[in-house]
């Protein structure tokens, strides 16, 4: 290899000796594989599009998926402070197009159930994520137009969980499993994350 040349990265197609058509067929025949793979690709696109080589962003890391104590698919160091970002996707069967916009629902929950304790002394096993468990929700809207596009919202601005079987204390701390999202986006979502990060940063510095 000549000086200055970059090493050639062997693709997964080369490693597995499979054609693009063969891999596509395998994914299409296994919906659970497609969903899992799409989620990881979305996380990669989120980093690539919004946090690589960006002013103020000095580090971005991904926690071990099996670490239940650390939520957030991406940890971004922005202007010297760490922020956790949770990456989620649209639920395919919820997607609709109206005269004004695209609309759908984002499935915002954990990959497995865990015990949560609440201030009112109750506890429950749930897949619901918690208010304050991460800083920013990033929703990829690929399902609307087959284009990579993300919208962002602060955790604290997400809607409340109104499931009637939960106590008021539980509702206050649990995020709903499904939340509405549109494109063009409306509150609490924005089409970029940095104004949200600046607001969170300003609050931490008070």
C-alpha positions as CSV (number, residue, x, y, z in Angstrom):
1,X,0.0,0.0,0.0
2,X,1.4,3.4,-1.0
3,X,1.9,6.1,1.6
4,X,-1.3,8.0,2.1
5,X,-3.5,5.3,0.7
6,X,-6.4,4.3,2.9
7,X,-7.0,0.6,3.6
8,X,-9.8,-1.0,1.7
9,X,-12.5,-2.1,4.0
10,X,-14.0,-5.5,3.1
11,X,-17.8,-5.2,2.9
12,X,-20.1,-7.6,4.7
13,X,-21.2,-8.8,1.3
14,X,-17.6,-9.9,0.6
15,X,-17.2,-11.5,4.0
16,X,-20.4,-13.6,3.6
17,X,-20.0,-14.1,-0.2
18,X,-23.5,-13.0,-0.9
19,X,-24.8,-10.6,-3.5
20,X,-26.8,-7.4,-2.7
21,X,-29.8,-9.1,-4.2
22,X,-29.3,-12.2,-2.0
23,X,-28.9,-10.1,1.2
24,X,-32.0,-8.1,0.3
25,X,-34.0,-11.2,-0.2
26,X,-32.9,-12.6,3.1
27,X,-33.8,-9.4,4.9
28,X,-37.2,-9.2,3.2
29,X,-38.0,-12.8,4.1
30,X,-37.3,-12.1,7.8
31,X,-39.2,-9.0,9.1
32,X,-37.6,-9.3,12.6
33,X,-34.2,-9.2,11.0
34,X,-35.2,-6.2,8.9
35,X,-36.4,-4.3,11.9
36,X,-33.3,-4.9,14.0
37,X,-30.9,-4.1,11.1
38,X,-32.9,-1.0,10.2
39,X,-32.6,0.3,13.8
40,X,-28.8,-0.1,13.8
41,X,-28.5,1.5,10.3
42,X,-30.7,4.4,11.6
43,X,-28.3,5.0,14.5
44,X,-25.3,5.0,12.1
45,X,-27.1,7.5,9.8
46,X,-27.9,9.7,12.8
47,X,-24.3,9.9,13.8
48,X,-23.1,10.4,10.2
49,X,-25.6,13.1,9.3
50,X,-25.7,15.1,12.5
51,X,-22.7,14.5,14.8
52,X,-19.6,13.7,12.7
53,X,-17.4,16.7,12.0
54,X,-19.8,19.2,13.5
55,X,-18.7,22.3,15.4
56,X,-18.9,21.9,19.1
57,X,-19.2,18.1,19.0
58,X,-15.9,16.6,20.3
59,X,-17.0,13.0,21.0
60,X,-19.8,10.6,20.3
61,X,-20.0,7.1,21.6
62,X,-22.5,4.3,21.8
63,X,-23.3,2.4,25.0
64,X,-23.4,-1.4,25.1
65,X,-26.9,-2.4,24.2
66,X,-27.0,-4.7,27.2
67,X,-26.2,-2.0,29.7
68,X,-29.7,-1.3,31.2
69,X,-28.5,1.4,33.5
70,X,-27.3,3.7,30.6
71,X,-30.1,4.7,28.2
72,X,-29.4,6.5,25.0
73,X,-28.3,5.0,21.7
74,X,-25.8,7.8,21.3
75,X,-23.8,9.9,23.8
76,X,-22.7,13.2,22.4
77,X,-20.2,15.5,24.0
78,X,-21.4,19.0,22.9
79,X,-19.5,22.1,24.0
80,X,-17.9,20.1,26.7
81,X,-21.0,18.4,28.2
82,X,-22.4,15.0,27.6
83,X,-25.9,14.5,26.3
84,X,-27.8,11.2,25.6
85,X,-29.8,10.8,22.5
86,X,-32.4,8.0,22.0
87,X,-32.9,6.9,18.4
88,X,-36.3,5.6,17.4
89,X,-38.2,4.8,14.2
90,X,-41.7,5.1,12.8
91,X,-44.1,2.2,13.2
92,X,-44.6,1.2,9.6
93,X,-48.4,0.5,9.8
94,X,-49.1,3.9,11.3
95,X,-47.8,6.0,8.3
96,X,-50.4,8.2,6.6
97,X,-50.2,11.0,4.0
98,X,-52.7,13.9,4.1
99,X,-53.0,17.0,2.0
100,X,-50.9,18.9,4.5
101,X,-48.3,16.5,5.8
102,X,-47.1,13.0,6.5
103,X,-48.1,11.6,9.9
104,X,-47.3,8.5,11.8
105,X,-46.4,7.1,15.3
106,X,-43.0,6.5,16.8
107,X,-42.6,3.5,19.0
108,X,-40.6,4.8,22.0
109,X,-39.9,2.0,24.4
110,X,-37.1,-0.2,25.8
111,X,-36.0,-3.4,24.2
112,X,-36.9,-5.4,27.3
113,X,-39.0,-5.1,30.5
114,X,-37.4,-4.0,33.7
115,X,-38.6,-3.1,37.2
116,X,-39.2,0.6,37.8
117,X,-39.8,2.1,41.3
118,X,-42.0,5.2,41.7
119,X,-42.2,8.0,44.3
120,X,-45.7,6.8,45.4
121,X,-44.1,3.6,46.7
122,X,-45.4,1.4,43.8
123,X,-43.3,-0.5,41.2
124,X,-44.0,-2.3,38.0
125,X,-42.4,-4.2,35.2
126,X,-42.5,-2.2,32.0
127,X,-40.9,-1.5,28.7
128,X,-41.8,2.2,28.9
129,X,-38.9,4.6,28.9
130,X,-38.7,7.2,31.7
131,X,-39.0,11.0,31.7
132,X,-35.5,12.2,32.2
133,X,-33.9,8.9,31.3
134,X,-32.3,10.5,28.2
135,X,-31.9,14.0,26.9
136,X,-33.2,14.1,23.3
137,X,-35.4,11.8,21.2
138,X,-34.3,11.5,17.6
139,X,-36.9,10.0,15.2
140,X,-35.9,8.9,11.8
141,X,-38.7,9.6,9.2
142,X,-37.4,7.3,6.5
143,X,-40.7,5.5,6.3
144,X,-42.5,8.7,5.0
145,X,-40.6,9.1,1.7
146,X,-37.7,6.6,1.8
147,X,-35.4,9.5,2.6
148,X,-33.0,9.8,5.6
149,X,-34.5,12.6,7.7
150,X,-34.6,13.1,11.4
151,X,-36.6,15.2,13.8
152,X,-35.7,15.9,17.4
153,X,-37.4,16.6,20.7
154,X,-36.3,17.1,24.3
155,X,-37.3,14.3,26.7
156,X,-39.0,16.7,29.0
157,X,-41.3,18.1,26.2
158,X,-42.6,14.7,25.1
159,X,-46.3,14.0,25.8
160,X,-47.4,12.3,29.1
161,X,-48.4,8.7,29.5
162,X,-52.1,8.6,30.1
163,X,-52.7,4.9,30.5
164,X,-55.5,4.7,33.0
165,X,-54.1,1.7,34.9
166,X,-51.1,3.7,36.0
167,X,-51.1,5.8,39.1
168,X,-50.6,9.6,38.7
169,X,-47.0,9.2,39.9
170,X,-46.4,6.5,37.4
171,X,-48.0,8.5,34.5
172,X,-45.8,11.5,35.4
173,X,-42.6,9.4,35.0
174,X,-43.4,7.1,32.2
175,X,-43.3,8.1,28.5
176,X,-46.0,6.7,26.2
177,X,-45.1,3.7,24.1
178,X,-46.5,5.4,20.9
179,X,-46.2,9.1,20.1
180,X,-47.5,11.0,17.1
181,X,-45.0,12.7,14.7
182,X,-45.4,14.6,11.4
183,X,-43.4,15.9,8.5
184,X,-43.1,18.9,8.2
185,X,-42.6,18.6,12.0
186,X,-44.6,20.4,14.7
187,X,-43.9,21.0,18.4
188,X,-42.2,19.6,20.3
189,X,-40.1,18.3,17.4
190,X,-37.5,20.3,15.5
191,X,-35.6,19.5,12.3
192,X,-32.2,19.8,13.9
193,X,-30.8,19.0,17.3
194,X,-28.4,21.8,18.1
195,X,-30.9,24.4,19.3
196,X,-32.2,21.8,21.7
197,X,-28.7,21.0,22.9
198,X,-28.0,24.7,23.4
199,X,-31.2,25.1,25.5
200,X,-30.2,22.0,27.6
201,X,-26.7,23.4,28.0
202,X,-28.0,26.8,29.1
203,X,-30.1,25.2,31.7
204,X,-27.3,23.1,33.1
205,X,-25.1,26.2,33.5
206,X,-27.6,28.1,35.6
